Amino acid sequence: MRKTHALMQVATELLADPSGKHYGYSLAKRAGVRSGVLYPMLARLVDAGWLTDGWEDPTTIQDRRPPRRYYELTDEGKLRLGGLLEEARSDARFKSLKERWT
């Protein structure tokens, strides 16, 4: 997987809650990544086996909205994204992101 600023930002947010469900819109906001960048990235992470995806149970939705798609880290995803973040910590290209990692 190619290391980009967007991937490092998303990885940071995913690993902040490694066993939780992550919804695209809130993940985009927390990571500061546009949806046009985020959703293709999430699709690649699912294809690589680093994330799984699913749909919210419609019977549990309180307000009138459609079910949301969620993403969860796999064990491999936790290891691989954690490894990428660790490599990025010593990479000068990601110096601007280091304050998010402290």
Salt bridges, closest charged atoms under 4 A:
GLU13 OE1 - ARG30 NE 3.31
GLU13 OE2 - ARG100 NH2 2.83
ASP53 OD2 - ARG69 NH2 2.13
GLU56 OE1 - ARG65 NH1 2.72
GLU56 OE2 - ARG68 NH2 3.28
ASP63 OD1 - ARG65 NE 3.38
ASP75 OD1 - LYS78 NZ 3.87
GLU76 OE2 - ARG80 NH1 3.29
GLU86 OE1 - ARG89 NE 3.46
GLU87 OE1 - LYS3 NZ 3.03
ASP91 OD2 - ARG93 NH2 2.80
